[in-house]
């Protein structure tokens, strides 16, 4: 039914009057994650100084990413069980609770738990927003939609470090999390008002528990490798995490209740290669985002505001290039994927040299190049990865018929 829906010639306009409110809603949901990432990266050194936890700095990131990964992986199942509107509103509520926990944390352990809950909410919100994008727009327009949504990251690039720096400079880092609580409440209200009522289908939405358990174990082992003192133990934990990831993929390929497409581990398919490319490129540069602000503040005596803006250059480069290449036709996907990956590599090498040795301007330029690489290729990798999966594994194909018909009326 989905392919039948998009078979007619679609409108060439990215947004029309009927779709604009929901597009704005998607941007608000993505903003929660985009701004949260940059604001939190800016204030984390202040958090560690206030409540301790320098030795476990990486756990705040690992907790958030673990929650985000698990929630993002379950978002399709959640939308089936509850319906898209209720699933998105529930995810927004979880995010608000996590922000409040972080804001009220008296010590670092509670703060880490808050970041875990926050990641669960943010991961589901963003994933459900992207599910809605692929459901609302025909495949030919996906890169343009991703490019337009990338403008949210551009706004976050400008405002995120400013907000984080202002809260850090005022000695009130907790206020940043309260700010996101308020925004999450607004998002929940908008979801209830703007998204159509839709029915869930619990019978078709069994959660892949074995894969999730292996995934959490693997991510936890890899996260632990970053905080232990012994290099030998760190290597052992990292290898254990890699084994856990491999076991998750093996289990996923042999069950009907899949967490990822069946071909996720098959590198002879577009889906398998796409997922590996996304994983490899982001794993290669995540350290700059996580530890960049703290390192820049310590090494270059920069203020939290300035350090946040320097690291925000990654998002700036990503946003600019994503907007510029948003209209590239599908037949040129491969060229932009290859170019983008090479640019990411060059940017990462330049950043590795500039961060400890260069000036702040040189660091910002290197990080901008790295972000530009993602902007050049990410939307096209996503299109190939999603398009290469079997039709029955697309989350949007499993939405109930009433919601599909509502989307069709909105588009046409």
Helices and strands as residue ranges (DSSP letters): H 2-7, H 17-51, G 54-56, H 57-82, H 84-104, H 108-136, G 139-141, H 142-169, H 174-194, G 202-204, H 209-225, H 231-253, G 262-265, H 270-300, H 304-311, H 313-324, G 330-332, H 333-357, H 360-388, G 391-393, G 395-398, H 401-411
